[in-house]
Amino acid sequence: MSATTTSDSVYEYLGGELELFRDASRWKNYFASHLRSYLRGHVLEVGAGIGGTARVLCDGRQQSWTMLEPDARLASRLQEEVRRAPLPVPQETRVATTAELGSEHFDCILYMDVVEHIEADREELERAATHLAPGGCLVVLVPAHQWLYTPFDQAIGHFRRYSRGSLRAIAPSSLSCRKLIYLDSIGLFASLANRLWLKSAAPTRGQIRFWDRVLVRGSQWVDPLLGHSVGKSVLGVWQRAV
């Protein structure tokens, strides 16, 4: 099943990084390896963009995959992508936000590099928590460290970056924390070097390829050695009581 539902919402996504990061397959598979056990049942992906993350995370073990994308232009492209190559489970694409979910509940709700684009981040996650089924998980991936905030962040619509502490502070109090870790330690040092010396306004496609193929590979080895205490991204998982 594949369907598109539209709403009266008017939203235009300002970022251009979706194309840049679309082929960052090693990175996506890396964070996916930390999420597999939570991706079950009926999954809701908020801010699905052009579907690059769903391609990696939806592996056929879920019951359904619902994708919310408030930008009608991106949602139209997303729908075309899944029509051309459907996900391995029943899917639905909606031009909508969580404010339009009604009384629906899901076993897993995903925000993959999305919360930083939402000004009222705490309110957003609180609302998401009300749509979790008993035992369901809220999964959030965000860019780390406000001191790494650059004009590129601003240009693509980031309101902020996060630490483990600041992400924990906006997590719904009704949920229990299952995981809160940093990822991509090598990428962090590369970003810091760029900020101090190179001062590039935005990454090039070649830089993204190098990061994904070389630096992320290094992070996969180094992150566990550091106890996931350092990284360029923060990954958090919270669960509703059964």
C-alpha positions as CSV (number, residue, x, y, z in Angstrom):
1,M,0.0,0.0,0.0
2,S,1.2,3.5,-0.8
3,A,-0.8,6.6,-0.2
4,T,-0.4,10.4,0.0
5,T,-2.5,12.5,2.4
6,T,-2.4,16.3,2.1
7,S,-3.3,19.0,4.6
8,D,-3.8,22.7,4.7
9,S,-0.3,23.2,6.2
10,V,2.0,25.6,4.3
11,Y,5.7,24.9,4.9
12,E,8.8,25.3,2.8
13,Y,12.0,23.6,3.8
14,L,14.9,26.0,3.4
15,G,17.8,23.5,3.6
16,G,19.7,22.1,0.7
17,E,21.7,19.5,2.5
18,L,19.3,16.6,1.7
19,E,21.0,16.1,-1.7
20,L,24.5,16.6,-0.3
21,F,24.0,13.8,2.3
22,R,21.7,11.6,0.3
23,D,24.5,9.1,-0.6
24,A,26.2,9.1,2.9
25,S,25.4,5.4,3.1
26,R,28.1,4.5,5.6
27,W,26.9,7.1,8.1
28,K,23.3,6.1,7.7
29,N,24.2,2.4,8.2
30,Y,26.2,3.4,11.2
31,F,23.5,5.1,13.1
32,A,21.0,2.5,11.9
33,S,23.1,-0.2,13.7
34,H,22.3,1.5,17.0
35,L,18.5,1.6,16.2
36,R,17.5,-1.8,14.8
37,S,16.0,-3.1,18.0
38,Y,13.7,-0.1,18.3
39,L,12.4,-0.1,14.7
40,R,9.4,-2.4,15.1
41,G,5.7,-2.4,14.6
42,H,4.1,0.7,13.1
43,V,6.8,3.3,12.5
44,L,6.3,7.1,12.1
45,E,9.1,9.1,10.5
46,V,8.7,12.9,11.1
47,G,10.3,15.1,8.5
48,A,11.1,12.3,6.0
49,G,12.5,14.6,3.4
50,I,13.2,12.8,0.2
51,G,13.2,9.3,1.8
52,G,16.9,8.7,2.1
53,T,16.7,7.6,5.8
54,A,13.7,5.4,5.3
55,R,15.6,3.5,2.6
56,V,18.2,2.5,5.2
57,L,16.1,2.0,8.3
58,C,13.0,0.3,6.8
59,D,14.3,-3.3,6.5
60,G,11.0,-5.2,6.2
61,R,10.7,-6.2,9.8
62,Q,8.2,-3.4,10.5
63,Q,4.4,-3.6,10.1
64,S,4.1,-0.2,8.4
65,W,6.0,3.0,7.7
66,T,4.3,6.4,7.8
67,M,6.3,9.4,6.6
68,L,5.3,13.0,7.5
69,E,6.8,15.7,5.4
70,P,5.4,19.3,5.8
71,D,7.0,20.6,2.6
72,A,4.6,19.8,-0.2
73,R,7.4,20.0,-2.8
74,L,9.6,17.5,-0.9
75,A,6.6,15.3,-0.1
76,S,5.7,15.1,-3.8
77,R,9.2,14.0,-4.6
78,L,9.2,11.5,-1.7
79,Q,6.0,10.0,-3.0
80,E,7.5,9.6,-6.5
81,E,10.5,7.9,-5.0
82,V,8.5,5.3,-3.1
83,R,6.2,4.8,-6.0
84,R,9.2,4.0,-8.2
85,A,10.8,1.8,-5.6
86,P,8.4,0.9,-2.7
87,L,9.6,0.2,0.8
88,P,9.4,-3.4,1.9
89,V,6.4,-2.8,4.1
90,P,3.1,-0.9,3.7
91,Q,3.8,2.8,3.5
92,E,2.1,6.1,3.6
93,T,3.3,9.6,2.8
94,R,1.6,12.7,4.3
95,V,2.0,16.4,3.7
96,A,1.6,17.0,7.4
97,T,3.1,17.5,10.9
98,T,2.5,15.7,14.2
99,A,-0.1,18.3,15.1
100,E,-2.4,16.6,12.5
101,L,-2.1,13.1,13.8
102,G,-5.4,12.9,15.7
103,S,-5.6,9.9,17.9
104,E,-3.1,7.7,16.1
105,H,-0.4,5.7,17.9
106,F,2.8,4.2,16.7
107,D,5.4,1.8,18.1
108,C,8.3,3.9,17.1
109,I,8.5,7.6,16.2
110,L,11.7,8.9,14.4
111,Y,13.2,12.4,14.2
112,M,16.4,11.9,12.2
113,D,18.2,15.3,11.9
114,V,14.8,17.1,12.2
115,V,14.4,18.5,15.8
116,E,17.0,21.1,15.2
117,H,14.8,22.6,12.5
118,I,11.8,23.0,15.0
119,E,11.8,26.1,17.1
120,A,9.5,24.7,19.7
121,D,11.5,21.5,20.1
122,R,10.3,20.6,23.6
123,E,6.7,21.0,22.6
124,E,7.2,18.9,19.5
125,L,8.6,16.0,21.4
126,E,6.0,16.2,24.1
127,R,3.3,15.9,21.4
128,A,5.1,13.0,19.8
129,A,5.1,11.2,23.2
130,T,1.3,11.3,23.2
131,H,1.3,9.3,20.0
132,L,3.5,6.4,21.3
133,A,1.8,3.1,21.9
134,P,2.6,1.3,25.2
135,G,6.3,0.2,25.0
136,G,6.8,2.5,22.0
137,C,10.1,4.3,21.5
138,L,10.9,7.9,20.5
139,V,14.2,8.1,18.6
140,V,16.0,11.4,18.0
141,L,19.2,12.1,16.1
142,V,20.5,15.7,16.2
143,P,23.7,17.6,15.4
144,A,25.9,18.1,18.5
145,H,27.5,21.1,20.2
146,Q,26.3,24.6,19.9
147,W,29.9,25.8,19.7
148,L,30.0,24.2,16.3
149,Y,27.0,26.2,15.1
150,T,28.1,27.9,11.8
151,P,26.5,30.0,9.0
152,F,25.8,26.7,7.3
153,D,23.6,25.7,10.2
154,Q,21.7,28.9,9.9
155,A,21.4,28.7,6.2
156,I,19.7,25.3,6.3
157,G,17.3,26.3,9.0
158,H,18.9,25.0,12.2
159,F,17.7,26.8,15.3
160,R,20.4,25.2,17.5
161,R,22.7,22.2,18.0
162,Y,22.6,19.9,21.1
163,S,24.6,18.3,23.8
164,R,23.5,15.2,25.6
165,G,22.4,17.4,28.5
166,S,20.3,19.8,26.3
167,L,18.7,17.0,24.5
168,R,17.9,15.2,27.7
169,A,16.4,18.5,29.0
170,I,13.7,18.6,26.2
171,A,12.9,14.9,26.4
172,P,9.3,14.1,27.6
173,S,9.3,13.4,31.3
174,S,6.7,10.7,30.7
175,L,9.3,8.5,28.9
176,S,12.3,6.7,30.2
177,C,15.7,7.1,28.6
178,R,17.1,3.9,26.9
179,K,20.0,5.4,25.1
180,L,21.8,8.8,24.9
181,I,25.1,8.7,23.2
182,Y,27.4,10.7,20.9
183,L,28.3,9.4,17.4
184,D,31.1,10.3,15.0
185,S,34.0,11.4,17.1
186,I,36.4,11.7,14.1
187,G,33.8,13.8,12.4
188,L,33.7,16.1,15.4
189,F,37.5,16.8,15.2
190,A,37.2,17.4,11.5
191,S,34.4,19.9,12.1
192,L,36.4,21.6,14.7
193,A,39.4,21.8,12.4
194,N,37.2,23.4,9.7
195,R,35.8,25.9,12.1
196,L,39.3,26.9,13.4
197,W,41.3,26.8,10.1
198,L,39.5,26.1,6.9
199,K,36.3,28.1,7.7
200,S,34.4,26.6,4.8
201,A,30.9,28.0,4.6
202,A,29.4,24.7,3.5
203,P,30.7,21.2,2.8
204,T,31.3,20.2,-0.8
205,R,30.1,16.9,-2.3
206,G,33.6,15.7,-2.3
207,Q,34.1,16.5,1.4
208,I,30.9,14.7,2.2
209,R,32.2,11.6,0.3
210,F,35.5,11.7,2.2
211,W,33.7,12.1,5.5
212,D,31.4,9.2,4.8
213,R,33.9,6.8,3.4
214,V,36.9,7.6,5.6
215,L,36.1,9.6,8.7
216,V,32.9,7.7,9.6
217,R,34.8,4.4,9.1
218,G,37.3,5.7,11.7
219,S,34.5,6.8,14.1
220,Q,33.0,3.3,14.0
221,W,36.2,2.0,15.6
222,V,37.0,5.0,17.9
223,D,33.5,5.8,19.2
224,P,33.2,2.6,21.3
225,L,36.7,3.0,22.7
226,L,35.7,6.5,23.9
227,G,32.4,5.1,25.4
228,H,30.4,7.2,22.9
229,S,31.3,10.3,25.0
230,V,32.5,12.4,22.1
231,G,30.9,13.0,18.7
232,K,29.4,15.3,16.0
233,S,25.8,13.9,16.5
234,V,23.7,13.0,19.5
235,L,21.4,10.0,19.4
236,G,18.7,9.5,22.0
237,V,16.1,6.9,22.5
238,W,13.2,7.2,25.0
239,Q,10.5,4.6,25.8
240,R,6.9,4.8,27.0
241,A,6.0,2.4,29.8
242,V,4.2,-0.8,28.8
